[in-house]
Amino acid sequence: MEPLIALVVGAIGLLVPVTARWAAGGLIALMVAVFPANVSAARRHATQGDPLGPRTLLQILYIAAAAATLVRTPRQRAGAGCAA
């Protein structure tokens, strides 16, 4: 799957409470996996994007935001919607 498509699917998954934890974990894994390619592209000046410093800071910010979603999303409990 293309990284851009995976990012969009992951972002949509964050909006659905049932899938938010899995989507956050997947996005973190994806961002960590593509980071070496981003470093390589920045060093070779292969893209017109950000230099390595700002690119790295943004990547850390995105990973932290996804990790915050992992921490703040309540886990689904069996029978959470049932009245006692």
TORRO-419533 format. One record per residue (C-alpha): chain; z, y, x. Coordinates in Angstrom, 3 decimals, m for minus. Layout:
// residues N
<site><unit>A</unit><Z>Z</Z><Y>Y</Y><X>X</X></site>
...
This chain:
// residues 84
<site><unit>A</unit><Z>0.000</Z><Y>0.000</Y><X>0.000</X></site>
<site><unit>A</unit><Z>m0.804</Z><Y>3.476</Y><X>1.257</X></site>
<site><unit>A</unit><Z>2.305</Z><Y>5.452</Y><X>2.297</X></site>
<site><unit>A</unit><Z>1.430</Z><Y>8.321</Y><X>m0.049</X></site>
<site><unit>A</unit><Z>1.155</Z><Y>5.984</Y><X>m3.029</X></site>
<site><unit>A</unit><Z>4.433</Z><Y>4.319</Y><X>m2.051</X></site>
<site><unit>A</unit><Z>6.131</Z><Y>7.735</Y><X>m1.850</X></site>
<site><unit>A</unit><Z>4.878</Z><Y>8.691</Y><X>m5.318</X></site>
<site><unit>A</unit><Z>5.944</Z><Y>5.365</Y><X>m6.819</X></site>
<site><unit>A</unit><Z>9.339</Z><Y>5.704</Y><X>m5.115</X></site>
<site><unit>A</unit><Z>9.769</Z><Y>9.246</Y><X>m6.428</X></site>
<site><unit>A</unit><Z>9.000</Z><Y>8.064</Y><X>m9.950</X></site>
<site><unit>A</unit><Z>11.464</Z><Y>5.214</Y><X>m9.443</X></site>
<site><unit>A</unit><Z>14.172</Z><Y>7.746</Y><X>m8.610</X></site>
<site><unit>A</unit><Z>13.755</Z><Y>9.231</Y><X>m12.083</X></site>
<site><unit>A</unit><Z>14.540</Z><Y>5.936</Y><X>m13.818</X></site>
<site><unit>A</unit><Z>18.288</Z><Y>5.194</Y><X>m13.632</X></site>
<site><unit>A</unit><Z>17.805</Z><Y>1.414</Y><X>m13.578</X></site>
<site><unit>A</unit><Z>15.489</Z><Y>1.565</Y><X>m10.561</X></site>
<site><unit>A</unit><Z>16.919</Z><Y>4.611</Y><X>m8.755</X></site>
<site><unit>A</unit><Z>18.980</Z><Y>2.640</Y><X>m6.206</X></site>
<site><unit>A</unit><Z>16.091</Z><Y>0.331</Y><X>m5.317</X></site>
<site><unit>A</unit><Z>13.669</Z><Y>3.249</Y><X>m5.140</X></site>
<site><unit>A</unit><Z>16.018</Z><Y>5.193</Y><X>m2.833</X></site>
<site><unit>A</unit><Z>16.395</Z><Y>2.183</Y><X>m0.540</X></site>
<site><unit>A</unit><Z>12.644</Z><Y>1.644</Y><X>m0.491</X></site>
<site><unit>A</unit><Z>11.969</Z><Y>5.292</Y><X>0.277</X></site>
<site><unit>A</unit><Z>14.459</Z><Y>5.266</Y><X>3.146</X></site>
<site><unit>A</unit><Z>12.826</Z><Y>2.135</Y><X>4.582</X></site>
<site><unit>A</unit><Z>9.368</Z><Y>3.669</Y><X>4.211</X></site>
<site><unit>A</unit><Z>10.352</Z><Y>6.952</Y><X>5.856</X></site>
<site><unit>A</unit><Z>11.986</Z><Y>5.142</Y><X>8.774</X></site>
<site><unit>A</unit><Z>8.949</Z><Y>2.874</Y><X>9.140</X></site>
<site><unit>A</unit><Z>6.361</Z><Y>5.692</Y><X>9.223</X></site>
<site><unit>A</unit><Z>8.396</Z><Y>7.983</Y><X>11.481</X></site>
<site><unit>A</unit><Z>6.987</Z><Y>6.539</Y><X>14.756</X></site>
<site><unit>A</unit><Z>3.465</Z><Y>7.174</Y><X>13.451</X></site>
<site><unit>A</unit><Z>4.429</Z><Y>10.757</Y><X>12.631</X></site>
<site><unit>A</unit><Z>5.781</Z><Y>11.229</Y><X>16.167</X></site>
<site><unit>A</unit><Z>2.608</Z><Y>9.769</Y><X>17.648</X></site>
<site><unit>A</unit><Z>0.381</Z><Y>11.997</Y><X>15.517</X></site>
<site><unit>A</unit><Z>2.394</Z><Y>15.099</Y><X>16.426</X></site>
<site><unit>A</unit><Z>2.243</Z><Y>14.297</Y><X>20.156</X></site>
<site><unit>A</unit><Z>m1.505</Z><Y>13.739</Y><X>20.041</X></site>
<site><unit>A</unit><Z>m2.026</Z><Y>16.823</Y><X>17.863</X></site>
<site><unit>A</unit><Z>m3.949</Z><Y>14.489</Y><X>15.558</X></site>
<site><unit>A</unit><Z>m2.971</Z><Y>16.364</Y><X>12.410</X></site>
<site><unit>A</unit><Z>m2.835</Z><Y>19.976</Y><X>11.336</X></site>
<site><unit>A</unit><Z>0.735</Z><Y>19.458</Y><X>10.130</X></site>
<site><unit>A</unit><Z>4.077</Z><Y>20.561</Y><X>11.471</X></site>
<site><unit>A</unit><Z>5.042</Z><Y>20.276</Y><X>15.142</X></site>
<site><unit>A</unit><Z>7.409</Z><Y>17.452</Y><X>16.074</X></site>
<site><unit>A</unit><Z>10.678</Z><Y>19.434</Y><X>15.763</X></site>
<site><unit>A</unit><Z>10.257</Z><Y>20.667</Y><X>12.167</X></site>
<site><unit>A</unit><Z>8.647</Z><Y>17.357</Y><X>11.178</X></site>
<site><unit>A</unit><Z>11.690</Z><Y>15.465</Y><X>12.461</X></site>
<site><unit>A</unit><Z>14.108</Z><Y>17.775</Y><X>10.657</X></site>
<site><unit>A</unit><Z>12.234</Z><Y>17.347</Y><X>7.387</X></site>
<site><unit>A</unit><Z>12.188</Z><Y>13.581</Y><X>7.798</X></site>
<site><unit>A</unit><Z>15.977</Z><Y>13.573</Y><X>8.354</X></site>
<site><unit>A</unit><Z>16.431</Z><Y>15.801</Y><X>5.284</X></site>
<site><unit>A</unit><Z>14.334</Z><Y>13.463</Y><X>3.114</X></site>
<site><unit>A</unit><Z>16.217</Z><Y>10.391</Y><X>4.327</X></site>
<site><unit>A</unit><Z>19.550</Z><Y>12.133</Y><X>3.649</X></site>
<site><unit>A</unit><Z>18.420</Z><Y>13.077</Y><X>0.139</X></site>
<site><unit>A</unit><Z>17.419</Z><Y>9.490</Y><X>m0.609</X></site>
<site><unit>A</unit><Z>20.708</Z><Y>8.241</Y><X>0.861</X></site>
<site><unit>A</unit><Z>22.606</Z><Y>10.687</Y><X>m1.375</X></site>
<site><unit>A</unit><Z>20.821</Z><Y>9.136</Y><X>m4.337</X></site>
<site><unit>A</unit><Z>22.012</Z><Y>5.711</Y><X>m3.178</X></site>
<site><unit>A</unit><Z>25.606</Z><Y>6.927</Y><X>m3.000</X></site>
<site><unit>A</unit><Z>25.635</Z><Y>8.981</Y><X>m6.189</X></site>
<site><unit>A</unit><Z>23.754</Z><Y>6.648</Y><X>m8.519</X></site>
<site><unit>A</unit><Z>26.238</Z><Y>4.605</Y><X>m10.549</X></site>
<site><unit>A</unit><Z>25.657</Z><Y>0.901</Y><X>m10.467</X></site>
<site><unit>A</unit><Z>24.660</Z><Y>m0.758</Y><X>m13.699</X></site>
<site><unit>A</unit><Z>27.503</Z><Y>m2.926</Y><X>m14.933</X></site>
<site><unit>A</unit><Z>27.086</Z><Y>m5.892</Y><X>m17.213</X></site>
<site><unit>A</unit><Z>28.060</Z><Y>m4.883</Y><X>m20.721</X></site>
<site><unit>A</unit><Z>28.361</Z><Y>m1.190</Y><X>m19.865</X></site>
<site><unit>A</unit><Z>26.892</Z><Y>m0.221</Y><X>m23.222</X></site>
<site><unit>A</unit><Z>29.070</Z><Y>m2.558</Y><X>m25.313</X></site>
<site><unit>A</unit><Z>31.985</Z><Y>m1.197</Y><X>m27.280</X></site>
<site><unit>A</unit><Z>35.284</Z><Y>m2.940</Y><X>m26.662</X></site>
